[in-house]
């Protein structure tokens, strides 16, 4: 089965590529092909071609940002959030294999099929995050440039100050212009996500009004949604105009309606928004001054709760807004809380290797780099495996780091960069110590609540023990030369081998299970190999029957090549996962031409059994 995938998160830094990897691993595990298009911060990569879309059996769209879905009209499309793409990849691929994915119809983003597949809350979140993702690079660049200017002195931009420096003033001016666009760009791209290009234009105007009237971040959000939905309504209302007026509509009529409507509404709403914005920021500053412990706990829990998700972004964006107002204390706690989760995993993997598999240990150690550069998402794979235990530990750890930062009155004038911006921090060593305090406490807690992981050799010993108790291959269920040449007759012949050796207690019931699977899709995956399989109470003990054919078998093969080797897998209902994992490995082995060649060179049943057991 050929699948396609599209992944994209609002910032395009980590979630996009983690979802891509998860989908590829799930597809490989379930035996199908997938190509994944990523919509990351550096642009669209692995773009899906028209030919690939036409030949695809299903498409998984795991995105929290708008992508072009119209190209998938008429195809089975499964649309989910990017977090589901990371954490539920196997379920998504299985849904495609089960052919339960709805066909996408229509060409409008707001059509009924879109509404059924995506909740209203998720749609609002996608629009908001589209604005945030376009705003963040401006905030990061502007904040870092402003912070760099402070290296010459905190008042180095002021001509009246003794610290004045022309270079510093120039850098701060550039940073200020970048930061000044924050609200405007946020509003514009929220509107663009909802109403396309007409919304974008109105969003720019609404954002400009919000930014210039102190309505601030809150006003930018309101103006963005107003502009988007007004543009959407205007375009829909004017859809009946003659096509000859299309140019006039797009250049003259729609812009006047949308920009005029949003502008007038924002002029009316700007003062209430400004008052609410000032109250919110004043409340946060008051909490910072009167109860740094409470503020640190709130910020720590928010930052570690979803690590790059909407709750985390709410804390981060609030920090950047206050940063633009000259409050460097608040952002110090937010950054500390975001840096801590990946460091918790890295330190835990260093202290106790036996709490991680070899692969997870390698990934955990990479978190030293991710955490040090303020990339919280490195902790997500570990939290996803055991969220009820790991996420609370990370929230506690981040809270400790944030509380310590606020108590020590650390100031961080840049919104991103992690330890790369230590030169800009007023108390760099103290800040690092605060972060390490929370990270080390979290590492001890992680080690305390997670059991040791079994090493590979222990798992192999268990597998060997299981095999010795119930061998999967026996010469009694191997045929060097099958008599039949038609699919169902060959299945009957192999079932009789299993029945004769006592593997089955009900041959007819097991055959019904086998044929049920064949009706869904042929179990011949090409290259002359077929693997009919069934899990049924009719199976007394797990077994793989092997049948070679010199005549060739007509088996509905995908490549129309006659089948020369059949492996019939029989598993009972009560069996554990050990046999299923071994059988999964067998399926992958049979896709290797070298292994199939060695199999065909076997001249006795004993050689076949020995080869299969060895591999």
ABEGO torsion letter per residue (X at the ends): XBBBBBBBBAAGAAAAAAAAAAAAAAAAAAGBBBBBBBBBAAEBBGBBBAAAAAABABBBBBBABBBBAAAABGBBBBBBBAAAAAAAAAAAAAAAAAGABBBBBEABAABAAAAAABBAAAAAAAAAAAAAAAAAAAAAAAAAAAAAAAAAEAAAABAABAABBAAAAAAAAAAAAAAAAAAAAAAAAAAAAAAEAAAAAAAAAAAAAAAAAGAEAAAAAAAAAAAAAAAAAAAAAAAABBAAAAAAAAAAAAAAAAAAAAAAAAAAAAAAAAAAAAAAAAAAAAAAAABAAAAAAAAAAAAAAAGGBAAAAAAAAAAAAAAAAGBAAAAAAAAAAAAAAAAAAAAAAAABAAABBAAAAAAAAAAAAAAAAGBAAAAAAAAAABAAAAAAAAAAAAAAAAAAAAAAGBBBABABGEAAAAAABABAAAAAAAAAAAAAAAAAAAAAABBBBBBAAAAAAAAAAAAAABBABBAAABBABBABABAAAAAAAAAAAAAAAGABABAAAAAAAAAAAAAABBABAEGGBBBBBBBBAABABBBBBBBBBAAEBBAGBAAGBBBABBBBBBBBAABBAAAAAAAAAAAAAAABAAAAAAAAABABAAAAAAAAAAX
